[in-house]
Amino acid sequence: MIWSGLIVIASISVAVYNVIWILIAIPFIVIAMFFLFKSFIKALKETARIESLTNSPILTHLSESILGASTIRAFKKTEMFLKSQFKLQDANLN
């Protein structure tokens, strides 16, 4: 973490040394990066929420299938439960 900060400072220092006008652009770039970072965090939280929302039916179906495995096998409904599990996984991946 410290090394990446030093690399950024060194890069900016070299750019300012070579082209002094870059000092005018640096505040605008920092402000733009701040707003991009805020929107990225919002998008990341929303993506995590949607992923957990679509994972819930998969995990529920899987745990219920494991608990009722003997009953599923007794009535020979294994194929039906596999198809429904694959359907839930496809919906999650989409």
C-alpha positions as CSV (number, residue, x, y, z in Angstrom):
1,M,0.0,0.0,0.0
2,I,2.8,2.4,0.9
3,W,4.7,1.5,-2.2
4,S,1.8,2.3,-4.5
5,G,1.4,5.7,-2.9
6,L,5.1,6.4,-3.4
7,I,4.9,5.3,-7.0
8,V,2.0,7.7,-7.7
9,I,3.8,10.6,-6.0
10,A,6.9,9.8,-7.9
11,S,5.0,9.7,-11.2
12,I,3.3,13.0,-10.5
13,S,6.6,14.6,-9.5
14,V,8.3,13.5,-12.8
15,A,5.3,14.8,-14.8
16,V,5.4,18.1,-13.0
17,Y,9.1,18.4,-13.4
18,N,8.8,17.9,-17.2
19,V,5.6,19.8,-17.9
20,I,4.7,22.4,-15.3
21,W,1.2,22.9,-16.8
22,I,0.2,19.5,-15.5
23,L,-0.3,21.1,-12.1
24,I,-3.5,22.7,-13.5
25,A,-5.0,19.3,-14.5
26,I,-4.2,17.4,-11.3
27,P,-7.0,18.9,-9.2
28,F,-9.6,18.1,-11.9
29,I,-8.3,14.6,-12.2
30,V,-8.4,14.0,-8.5
31,I,-12.0,15.3,-8.3
32,A,-13.1,13.1,-11.2
33,M,-11.5,10.1,-9.6
34,F,-13.3,10.8,-6.4
35,F,-16.7,10.8,-8.1
36,L,-15.8,7.7,-10.1
37,F,-14.8,5.9,-6.9
38,K,-18.0,6.8,-5.2
39,S,-20.1,5.5,-8.1
40,F,-18.0,2.3,-8.3
41,I,-18.6,1.6,-4.6
42,K,-22.4,2.0,-5.1
43,A,-22.3,-0.3,-8.1
44,L,-20.3,-2.9,-6.2
45,K,-22.8,-2.9,-3.3
46,E,-25.7,-3.3,-5.7
47,T,-24.0,-6.1,-7.5
48,A,-23.3,-7.9,-4.2
49,R,-26.9,-7.4,-3.1
50,I,-28.2,-8.9,-6.4
51,E,-25.8,-11.8,-6.2
52,S,-26.9,-12.7,-2.7
53,L,-30.5,-12.4,-3.7
54,T,-30.1,-14.9,-6.6
55,N,-27.9,-17.2,-4.5
56,S,-30.6,-17.7,-1.8
57,P,-32.9,-19.9,-3.8
58,I,-30.0,-22.1,-4.9
59,L,-28.8,-22.7,-1.4
60,T,-32.3,-23.3,-0.1
61,H,-33.1,-25.8,-2.8
62,L,-29.7,-27.6,-2.3
63,S,-30.1,-27.8,1.5
64,E,-33.7,-29.1,1.2
65,S,-32.6,-31.7,-1.4
66,I,-29.8,-32.9,0.8
67,L,-32.2,-33.2,3.8
68,G,-34.7,-35.1,1.7
69,A,-32.2,-37.2,-0.4
70,S,-33.6,-40.5,0.8
71,T,-37.1,-39.5,-0.1
72,I,-36.1,-38.2,-3.5
73,R,-34.3,-41.4,-4.3
74,A,-37.2,-43.5,-3.0
75,F,-39.6,-41.9,-5.4
76,K,-37.0,-41.8,-8.2
77,K,-37.3,-38.0,-8.6
78,T,-33.5,-37.4,-8.8
79,E,-33.6,-36.2,-12.3
80,M,-36.3,-33.6,-11.5
81,F,-34.4,-32.2,-8.7
82,L,-31.2,-32.0,-10.8
83,K,-33.1,-30.1,-13.5
84,S,-34.5,-27.6,-11.1
85,Q,-31.1,-27.1,-9.5
86,F,-29.6,-26.4,-12.9
87,K,-32.4,-24.0,-13.8
88,L,-31.8,-22.1,-10.6
89,Q,-28.0,-21.9,-11.3
90,D,-28.6,-20.7,-14.8
91,A,-30.9,-18.0,-13.5
92,N,-28.2,-17.0,-11.1
93,L,-25.5,-16.8,-13.7
94,N,-27.7,-14.8,-16.0
